[in-house]
Every structure is written in C-alpha cells, then in structure tokens.
Amino acid sequence: MPPQRPNPVRRPHSKSRTGCRVCKARRVKCDETRPSCQRCQIHGAQCDFIFETDATTPRGHLGPGSRDALSIPQLTSPSVASPTDVAGYPSTWFSVFELELFHHFITSTSLTLATDPVARTFWRVNVPQLGFSQPYLLKAVLSIAALHLARLRPQQKDMLVEQAMLHQTSACSMALPLITSAKGENFPPIFHFSMLTTIITFARPRAPDNFLLISDGIVPDWLLIIRGVRTLLESEGEAVLSISSLDALFYSGLKLSMQWEHANEDHEGLKDLESNIRSHAPQHKVEELCEGIVTLKRSFNLFYTSGSCEEERMRSALMWLVKIPDPFVELLKSHDSGALCVLAFFCVLLNRLEHLWWIEGWAFHLIERIYSTLDERYRLWIRWPLEEIGWAP
C-alpha cells in the first residue's frame, strides 16, 4: 500500500470579499483599484468596478423583472474636472431608471408638449441639452416624463408619481435661490424651467383643496417661480432681449404677450361678472377683483382670436397665470368669494384645453371646489361658466 502524501500546506493570504467579479471568476486576488483593478488592466478585461450600483434609486419600486439601478461612471482623470462635475452633478447621479425617464421624454413626452415642429424640436433637443449644464432643468425633465409614464403604466403609477415629485421638489429647491440673480445667460434656463414647472403643476395628482393658484392655503412654489421670472422680465427687459442664446420659442411667447396687452375687447360673461362685483363686493376689494377680470378678459380675447393656432391658444389661456396681479392672488388665498368667481371663468379656458393630457380634468376639479365653497348668492354669478363647461352639482 503506497504511503499517503501529506496535504500541501496553503500559504496564508488575505481574502478579498469585495473584489471585482472578473477576478472572482478567475479565482485570483483582486487589488480593488478603481475604476479598474490592476489584473483587469493587465489582461485587457473590462473591470466591473466602472459600473457602480446607485443606492439612491428605489429598486423595490420597480417591480419583478425590472432592471437594477446602474450608474453612469465618470471616466475622467482625477486631475481634470469633468463637465458634469462643474454642473454640480454627483459622479453616480443617473440610474437606468432615470435613463429610461430621459429616453421617454425625448421620444414621447416632448412630442405632447407642442404641435408646432419648431416648438417640438425645442422641447426634444434644446431643453435636454440645457439640462446637462443646469441640474434643476434636467430634474424637471425627469419629473414630467415620470408623470407622463404614470398615465401609460397604471400598475406603476404610485412609484412613478413619487419619483416625479422627488425630482420636482429637488429641482425647485435648486432653482428658487437662483431666480433673483438669473441675469444674462443664466436667464434662459430659468425661463424654460418656469414653463416646465407649470406643466408639472397641472400634470401632478390634484389634492382636494388645490385651487391651482393656492394649495393648502399657501402660494405654491411654481407660482413663486413664475412671479420671479415675470419680475425679471419687467425689471431687466432690455438686457434680457439682448441675450444671444434666447430661442424662437421665447420670442414667439414675447410676441404673444404684446398682443395680449392690447386685447381689450369686452366679453359678455365677464362684463356681467364685473357688474355684479362693482355692485355687491366690498368696496376695498373691487379694484383688485376687477384687475383680475381685466387680465382674464385679455386671455379670453386672445384665445378666441380667429387664426390663432393651437399652440397660441394654450399660451393665451395660461398667460393669465403669469399676468395675474399679486393682490388678486392674496384674495384667492383667503378664499374670497369674488376671486373664486373670477377663477370659475378661467375654468372655461381650461375646459377648451382638455385634449392636453396634463390639463385634462382640471376644469371639473376647480369648478366643483369653487361651487362647494360659494354660498347661494355667489353661485348665481357663475352660471355662465357652469353652462359652458357642462358641469352640474
């Protein structure tokens, strides 16, 4: 019987439990150098350290069979600051889920925001490009894409809405401090962000006590952003117009704003409302309420101007939200009955825009809330919008 050979003694070594998968598969020790370990560099293999898992993406929300979050690496030399570092992005900011949202925006959502080919190209190409240097703008893009997807994927609605609100909250916290200093070349991104934020406001789920301009008794962030942009345009008008990077979409909006200023024809329904307010509203509120009517009358006139395209009609209606006087908003904040009656007339314009996915349902939501808040006397003042909208209590 041959003698048994003693088992070879293994040399002591420290195990690497966090090495790359390539080294683990080859059963060799990984030195864990990043972004690529030394062995992978020697053998020309693609080290999986360049793909780091982004722990900030909620995997559990994605459902069975969905993809893990995968970060986009920064492959620049440590001594050279990459463009995304300069813009303030963390090195592992984008996940596969966020890439999916971004892809959905440029291939689907952006096409629903306009009918004019130039405007569509602007939303699909120009805005995402601006977002690469302005994180708050890119977060707004992801937010609106998530809200659009939530309509198309009801089984994932809760998760998508949650992500949309997280991105929008983060975007607003970044953008609000920048508004007062958004001059020169810093103005266009803030201007376009205000447009996206308005759309997101309409597209997000509606709380029962949301009166659009007032929610939970306070002025919402989106209106503060619009007010800030309006103030900049009023105080820095000439300087803004001299900015070379302003696009055709801005100038078309500026042209429409000038037309709005001169749209002073009477509107029968609003004329009756103004008569009621001057006769019955408290005297110290009359002028503020009538200012709200005057601005809404201009939006009605521009909306129904013959030859106006769909793009211009949408902007004409929403321009009231930009032009509405601050004292009128304060009246709405206190649920003033006269101000709510004016808001009821605005619901007629929203009803004409029901074909837009992000506005759908707002006319009925607002008119129902307004009607339930008013007493019987003021309900008589809004008979015309009730009939135009087709809503009955």
N, C-alpha and C positions, 0 to 999 in steps of 0.2 A: 504494500500500500504506500503510494508516494507521499512524502511528507507535505503537510499543508503549508502553503505560503502565508506569511503574516500579511494582514491587511495593510496596504500602504497608508502611511500617516499623511493626512492633508495638511498643507501649510495653513497656519491661521491667517484669516483675512477678514476684513470688514465687509459686510454685505450692503449693497445699495438697494434700498427698497423703493426709492423714488426715481430710479433711472429711467431712461427712455425705453420705449417698447422695442426698438431695434436691437439695443444691447441685450435686453432681456430675452429676446427671441434667439440671439446668438449665444446666450449664456456666458456673457463676458461682463466684467465690471464696467459700469458707466461712471464717468467722472462728473456728470451732471452739469457740464459747462453749457451756458446758454448764449445765443439762441440755438447753437448746435454743439453737441458733445464732441470731444476730440476724436473718438473712434469713428463716428459717422463722417466727420470731415476727412479722415484718412482714407476711408473706404468709399467716399463719394455717395454715401447714403443720405436720404432725406430724414433728418432727425425730427421726431415729432414734438420736440420742445418748442418748435416755432409755432405750434398750434396750442395755445394755452386755453383751457376751459374758462369761460367767463362766468364767474359765480354769481354775477348780478342778475342774470336772466332767469326768470322763474320757470325752470324746466317742468315742474309739476303741473303747470297750467296748460302745457302744450298737448297733453293727452297721449294715449298709447300710440306707438308707431311714429311719433314725431321726432324731429331731429334734435340732437343736443345743441346747446349754445356753443358756438365756435368763434373764437376771437380772431380779428384781423391783426397780424403781428406788425410791429414796427421793425423793419429790417434795415434801418439806417445805422450808420456808425454812431457810437455813443457821443462822439465829439461833435456831431453835426445835428442841429435841431431840425426835425422834420416839419413840413408844413402843418401837419395835424397837431404837433406839439405846440407850435406857435399859436394855433387857433384855440388852444385850450382843451383839446380832447385828451382823455386818458389813453394810454397806449393800448388798452384792450377794451375799447368802447363799443365796437359793433359786434353783435352776435348774429348767428344765422337767422334767428327770428327777426331781428331788426333789418337784416339784408332783404328778407322776404317782404317786409313792410315797404322798404325803399323801392324794391322792384315793382311792387303792386302800385305804388304811387306813380312811377314813370310810365307804366304800361297800361294803367286803368284809371286810377283816381284822377290824375291830372287831366284826362280827357273829359271828365264830367264837370270840370270847373269852368269850362268855356266852350263856346261853339265856333267862335272866330278862329281860323287857323293860326293866326299870329299869336293870339292870346293862349291857345293851346300849347304852342311851341314854347312860349314863355314859361308856363307852369311846368311843363315836362322837362325842359332843358335848363333855362336860366335860373329858376329858383333853386333846384338841387345843387347847381354849381355854386351859387352864393352860399348855400348851406355848408359847403366844405370849409369855408372860412368863418362862418358865423354859426356856432353850435345851436343857438336858440332857434334859428330858422330851420335847421335840419331836424331838430326835435319836433317842431311844428309839422313838418312834412310827415314824419313818422306817426304823429298823433292823428292827423286827418286820414292817413292811409289805414290805420287801425280801426277808426270809426267806420270807414267805408267797408272794410272787410267784415266788420261785425254785422253789417246788414246782409252780407252774402253768405256768412257762415254762422247761422243762429246757434249751432251747437257749441261754438266758441265765443259767443257774444260777451259773456261776463268777463272772460280773460282779456279779450281784445279791448273792451271799453276801459278796463282797469289800466292796461298798458297805455292807452291813448291819454288818459287823464294824468298818469305819471309823467309822460313826456311833455304834455302841455303845461302842467304845473311847474316842472323844471324849466321849461322854455320861458315862461312868464317871469320867473324869479331871476333869470339871466337878463331878460330884455328890459324890464321896468327901470332898473337903475341906469340904463344906457340912453333912455329917451331924451333926457334933458341935454345931453351932450352929443346927440345924433346929428351932427352938422357935417357939411361937406360930403365926402364919400361914405361916411357912416350912415347917411340918411336912407339910401335905397333899401338896405336890408331891413331896417326898422319899419319902413313904409310897407314893404311886402309882408312882413311878419304881421302887421296890423290887419291886413287883408285875410291872411290865413287864419288868424285868431278869430276873426268874425265868423268865418265859415265853420270853424271848430265849435264855436259857441252855439250855432244853430244845429250842428250835427250831433252834439253830445246828448245823452239822455236828459229829458226835462224833469226837473223836480216839480212837485205840485204847486209850490209857491213861487215859481220862477216867472217873473213878469218881463223877462228878456233884459230890460234896462235896469231892473232891480231884482236881486235874488237874495232871499233871507234878510230883506230889509237893508242891504248894503249895495253900494255900487260895485259891480264885478270888475275883475282885472282887465277883461277885454275892453270895457268901456273906458277905463283909465288909459289904456294904450292908445285907443282911438283919439281920445281927448288930447293926449300928449302930442300925437302926430299932427292933429289939427292946429294946436298951438304953435308947433314948429313951422308949419306952412304959413301961418298968419304972421309970425314974427320974422321968419327968415325967407320970405317968399322969393326975393330976387336971388339970394345966394343959393337956394335950392334949385332954382331953374337953371343956374349956370353949371350944375354938376354934369360932367360929361357922361357918367355911367347910367344916367336915367334912361329908361327904356320907353318904347312906344306905348306900352300899357299905362304907364304913369301919365304920359301926355294926353292920351285919349280920355283918361279919367279927369285930368285938369280941364280939358275942353268941355266935358260934360258938366263939370262943376260951374263953369262960366255960364253955360246955357241954363243951368238950374237957377242961378242968381236972377235971371231975367224972366223966369216962368211965373208970371204974376196973375194969370187969368183966374177968375173966380171958379169955384167948384160948388155946385148947388148943395150937396150934402154937408160939406164943411161950412158953407155960408150959414146954413140953419144952425149948426152946432155953435158957431161963433156968436150968432144972435142970442141963443139960449145962455151962453156963458156971460155975455155982456149984460143980460137982463137979470140973471139969477145968481151968478157966482159971487163970492165975497170980493169986494172992490179991490182989496190989496193983492188979489191973485189974478185979476182979469188980464192985465197986460202980459204977464208971464204965460198964462194959458193961451192967449191969442198969438204970442210969438211961436208957440208950439204948433198952432194951427197954420200960421203963415208958412213955416218951413215944410209942413206936411203937404200943404196945397201945392207948393212948387214941385214936390216929388210926384204928386198925382198928375200935374200938368205935363211934366217931362215923361212920365211913364206912358201916358196915352197920346203923346205926340205922334202924329202919323209919320211913318217911315222909320221909327225907332226900331233897331234890331233887338233881338232877344238879350244880347249882351248889355245893351244900353238900358233896357227896361229893368233888368236886375239891378244894375248900378244905380239907376234913378230911384228905385224903391229904397235901397239900403243907404242911399245918401242922407236920408232923413236921420239915420242913426249917427252920422258924422256931424251933421249941421245942427242937430237939436240943441237948444240953449241949455246951459247948465242949471239956471233957476227952474226950468221945467222938469229936469231930472230930479231935482230936490223935491218938487211936488209929488212926483211919482213915488219917491222914496217914502213919503208919508201916506201913500195910497189915497191921494187926493182924488175925489170923485170926478172933477172936471178933467184932470190929467188922464185918468183912466178912460174917459170917454174919447179923448183925442187918440189914445193908444188903440182903442177899438177900431177907429177909422183906418189906422195903419194896417190892421189885420186884413183889410180888403186887398191891399197890395201884396201881402204875404200869400193870400189865397190864390192870387194870379200866378204865383211862382211855385205852386205845389208840385210841378213837374220836376223841380230840383230836389234830389234825394236828401240834401242836407237841410232843406226848408220844409219838407213835407210834414204836415201835422201841426205846424206852429200856429196857423190861423185859428184852428179849432181850439187848441190848447189855451191860447191867450184870451179868446173871446169868452170861453167858458169860465175862466178865472175872473175876468173882468165883470161878467154878468153876475156871478155869485157874490162879488164884493159890493156892487152898487145896490142902492135901495130902489124902490119902485119909480120914484120921480126921475132919477138919472137913467134908468133903463129905457125910458121913453126917448131919451136923447140919442140912443144908439140903435134905433130901429133900422136905419138905412144900412149900416154895416152888417147887422144880423141878417137882413134880407139878401144882401149882396153875397154874403158868404154861404148862406143856406143853412145856418145853424139855428136850431130851436131848442129852448130849455126843456 
